[in-house]
Amino acid sequence: ETGKEQGGQSTGQTSPFSGISCRNYNRRGIAVMLSGDAITRPLSGFNSADLVVNMPVITDSITRFMAVYVCGDPPEIGSVRSARDDFIPLVLGWDLIYAHWGGSHFALEKLASVAVDNLDALPDYGQAFYRKSGIPMPHNGFTSMPRLLKAAQKLNYSLIGKAISFFPHLPVQQDICQAADCQDSKKLDLGFPGNFAVHYVYDGTKNEFRRWRGGQPETDKNDSQPVAAKVVVIMRVKSQQIEGQYNDVGVVGTGDCAVYQNGVEILGRWEKKSETAPLRFLDGSGQEIEFTPGQIWLEMVQTNQAVTWQ
């Protein structure tokens, strides 16, 4: 199966995010909020995700993740952290179940006012979450895919995904390096500060982008393997502090983007027409960019951050 799209409908049994064939292709996605703090590294569950979002939760400072699972069944996911209001439009646009450990009052108010199927560890009505001993709070909260699925069923949330693909994909035959020199190990630096500094190193042989954070290779605690993306999307956004330590990132509207795949850079625009509309990534001629099948990392980068690809 190629997962090639026709009118938004997936023609193959593929993940609506990664375009990879899998047994659970029509399972509704579950999004889990994950810590960005150095003490929690390495995190559990990255390599099982179809897509991971990295976004600032304080302007010019700390970032936090939202990992989206359709195909994978990780035995452990964590450290789980709180909801933030600016992730919720992404959840709505992709029809996800949203798993989190409490939240900012902005996020909890938004979850109460809009129809979001969510699994919150603080009431934990579905018994999806647990704390691990030997790890200081609030970094010791974890879950797993079996627990999340069981909790969603208890709460009568639909586990059937929409029969569409959220991104168009290239045929798997085009999963090859297209750079002028595939032996050249190019580096993509995202300009995040300090411990949250992120860069990717492109491996032309494997046609993937190895992720580094805080000067160390990103790994998944579940399998001790490096974290590597097939597609890295830089989405230029505005972040502003709205109250004390809380910020708001503008993920509805439009802005600049850059897609890195097959060893090359594609410049374009992102578009999200409303809170409930899915994100779209358009090239210079206004056509949706077709992604190489595989894990996607969506990096929300502030407009003032210096990104280099060299």
C-alpha positions in Angstrom: 0.0 0.0 0.0 1.3 3.5 -0.7 -1.2 5.5 1.4 -1.5 7.9 -1.6 -4.5 10.2 -1.0 -7.5 10.8 -3.2 -9.8 13.6 -2.1 -8.8 13.3 1.5 -9.7 9.6 1.6 -6.9 7.1 2.4 -6.6 4.5 -0.3 -4.5 2.2 1.9 -4.6 0.8 5.4 -2.2 3.4 6.7 -1.9 5.7 9.6 -3.7 9.0 9.0 -0.6 10.8 10.3 2.5 8.8 9.3 1.2 7.1 6.2 2.7 3.8 7.4 0.6 0.6 7.0 -0.4 -0.9 10.3 -3.0 -3.1 11.9 -4.5 -0.2 13.9 -4.8 2.2 11.0 -8.4 3.0 11.7 -8.1 3.4 15.5 -8.8 6.9 16.8 -5.6 8.7 17.8 -4.8 9.4 21.4 -2.6 12.4 22.3 -0.5 12.4 25.5 1.1 15.4 27.0 4.8 14.7 27.9 7.4 16.6 29.9 10.2 18.6 28.4 12.2 18.9 31.7 15.7 17.5 31.8 15.1 15.4 34.9 12.5 13.3 32.9 14.9 12.3 30.1 14.9 9.9 28.4 11.1 9.8 27.9 9.1 6.6 27.3 7.0 6.2 24.1 8.5 8.5 21.5 9.4 5.7 19.1 5.8 4.4 19.1 4.3 7.7 18.1 2.9 8.5 14.7 3.5 12.2 15.3 5.1 14.3 18.0 4.5 18.0 18.6 7.1 20.2 20.5 5.8 23.6 21.7 7.0 26.3 24.0 5.0 26.4 27.3 6.9 29.5 28.4 7.9 32.1 25.8 11.6 31.8 24.9 12.0 29.0 27.4 10.6 25.5 28.4 9.0 23.3 25.8 6.5 20.4 26.2 5.5 17.5 23.9 2.3 16.1 22.7 2.8 12.6 21.3 0.0 11.1 19.0 -0.6 7.4 18.9 -2.6 5.5 16.3 -0.5 2.5 15.2 1.8 2.0 18.2 1.0 0.3 21.6 3.8 1.5 23.9 3.9 -0.4 27.2 4.8 2.8 29.0 4.3 6.5 28.1 5.7 9.3 30.3 6.5 11.4 32.1 2.9 12.7 31.6 2.3 16.4 32.2 -0.5 18.9 32.3 -2.7 20.2 29.5 -2.1 23.6 27.9 -4.8 25.5 26.1 -2.9 26.0 22.8 -2.5 22.2 22.2 -6.3 21.8 22.3 -7.0 23.2 18.8 -4.6 20.6 17.4 -6.5 17.9 19.4 -9.8 19.2 17.9 -8.5 19.4 14.3 -7.3 15.8 14.4 -10.2 14.4 16.4 -8.0 13.0 19.1 -8.6 11.7 22.6 -6.5 14.0 24.9 -4.6 12.5 27.8 -3.0 14.8 30.4 -2.2 15.2 34.1 -4.4 18.1 35.1 -3.8 21.4 33.3 -3.5 25.2 33.4 -6.8 26.8 34.3 -6.9 28.1 30.8 -6.7 24.5 29.4 -9.3 23.1 31.9 -11.7 25.9 31.2 -11.3 25.3 27.5 -11.8 21.5 27.9 -15.0 22.1 29.8 -16.4 24.5 27.2 -15.7 22.5 24.0 -16.4 18.9 23.1 -13.0 17.2 23.8 -12.9 13.6 24.8 -10.1 13.8 27.4 -8.5 11.5 30.0 -7.3 13.6 33.0 -5.1 11.9 35.5 -6.3 14.0 38.4 -9.9 12.6 38.6 -8.6 9.6 36.6 -12.1 8.2 36.1 -10.8 5.5 33.8 -7.8 4.5 36.0 -5.4 5.1 33.1 -2.5 6.7 35.0 0.0 5.7 37.7 2.9 7.1 39.7 6.3 5.5 39.7 8.4 5.3 42.9 11.9 6.7 43.1 11.0 9.6 40.8 10.2 13.1 42.4 6.8 14.6 41.8 5.5 16.0 39.4 7.8 14.0 37.1 6.6 10.5 38.1 3.3 10.2 36.3 3.0 7.6 33.6 0.5 5.6 31.5 0.4 3.0 28.7 -1.5 2.5 25.5 -3.5 -0.5 26.9 -4.5 1.6 30.0 -5.5 4.6 27.8 -7.6 2.4 25.5 -9.3 0.7 28.5 -10.1 4.1 30.1 -11.5 5.5 26.8 -13.8 2.5 26.5 -15.0 3.0 30.2 -15.9 6.6 29.4 -17.7 5.5 26.2 -15.3 7.5 23.9 -15.3 6.4 20.3 -12.2 4.5 19.3 -12.9 4.6 15.6 -10.9 7.1 13.7 -12.2 9.3 10.8 -11.7 7.5 7.5 -9.4 10.2 6.2 -5.7 10.9 6.1 -4.7 14.2 7.7 -1.7 14.6 5.4 -1.0 13.5 1.9 1.9 11.1 1.5 4.4 10.3 -1.2 4.6 6.7 -2.4 6.9 4.6 -0.2 9.2 4.1 -3.3 10.1 7.8 -2.9 11.5 7.2 0.7 15.0 8.0 -0.5 17.5 10.8 -0.1 17.1 13.5 -2.7 19.9 15.8 -1.6 22.7 16.7 -3.9 25.1 14.9 -1.6 23.6 12.1 0.5 26.8 11.4 2.3 26.9 15.0 3.6 25.6 14.9 7.3 23.6 18.1 7.3 22.4 19.6 10.6 19.1 21.3 11.3 19.3 23.6 14.4 16.1 25.0 15.8 17.4 27.7 18.1 15.7 26.6 21.3 17.5 27.8 24.5 19.7 25.9 27.0 18.5 22.5 28.1 15.8 22.7 25.5 18.1 23.2 22.6 17.1 20.9 19.7 18.9 19.9 16.6 18.5 17.1 14.0 21.3 15.4 12.1 20.3 14.0 8.7 21.5 10.4 7.9 21.3 10.0 4.1 21.9 6.2 4.3 18.8 5.7 6.5 17.0 8.8 5.1 16.1 10.0 8.6 16.7 12.9 11.0 18.3 11.9 14.3 17.0 14.1 17.1 19.3 15.7 19.7 18.2 17.7 22.8 20.3 19.5 25.3 23.4 18.3 23.6 22.5 14.6 23.9 21.0 12.2 21.4 17.2 11.8 22.0 16.3 8.2 22.9 13.2 6.3 23.9 13.5 4.7 27.4 11.2 1.8 26.2 13.6 0.4 23.7 16.8 2.4 24.3 16.9 3.3 20.6 17.6 6.7 19.1 14.6 8.9 18.2 14.6 9.7 14.4 12.1 11.4 12.3 11.3 10.8 8.6 9.8 14.3 8.4 10.6 17.4 10.5 8.1 20.3 10.1 9.1 23.8 11.4 6.0 25.8 12.1 6.6 29.5 12.8 4.3 30.7 15.6 3.9 33.6 17.9 4.1 33.0 21.7 3.0 35.5 24.3 2.7 35.3 28.1 -0.9 35.6 29.2 -0.6 35.2 32.9 2.5 34.5 35.1 4.2 31.4 33.8 1.5 30.7 31.2 1.8 31.5 27.6 -0.4 31.2 24.5 0.9 30.0 21.1 -1.0 31.0 18.0 -1.8 27.7 16.2 -4.9 29.0 14.4 -4.5 31.1 11.3 -1.5 31.0 9.0 2.3 31.4 9.0 5.6 30.3 7.5 6.7 26.7 7.6 9.6 24.6 6.4 9.4 20.8 5.8 12.6 18.7 6.0 12.4 15.3 4.4 14.5 13.1 2.0 17.5 15.3 2.8 15.9 18.5 1.4 14.1 21.6 2.6 10.7 22.7 1.3 9.6 26.2 2.3 5.9 27.0 2.5 3.0 28.1 4.6 1.0 26.5 7.3 -2.8 27.0 7.5 -5.4 26.2 10.2 -8.6 27.9 9.3 -10.4 27.4 12.6 -10.0 25.7 16.0 -11.6 22.5 14.6 -9.9 22.5 11.2 -6.9 20.3 10.7 -3.5 21.7 10.0 -2.4 21.9 6.4 1.1 22.6 5.0 1.3 24.2 1.6 4.2 24.7 -0.8 5.0 27.9 -2.7 2.3 27.2 -5.3 -0.4 26.6 -2.6 -0.5 22.8 -3.0 -0.4 20.5 0.1 3.1 19.2 0.7 3.2 15.4 0.4 5.1 13.8 3.3 7.5 10.9 3.1 5.8 8.0 5.1 7.1 7.7 8.6 7.2 9.5 12.0 6.6 13.3 11.9 8.0 15.8 14.3 6.2 19.1 14.3 8.4 21.7 15.9 6.6 24.9 16.9 9.3 27.6 16.6 8.8 31.2 17.6 9.1 33.8 14.8 12.3 35.3 16.5 14.2 32.0 16.7 17.1 31.4 14.4 16.8 28.1 12.5 19.8 26.9 10.5 20.0 24.0 7.9 23.6 23.5 6.8 
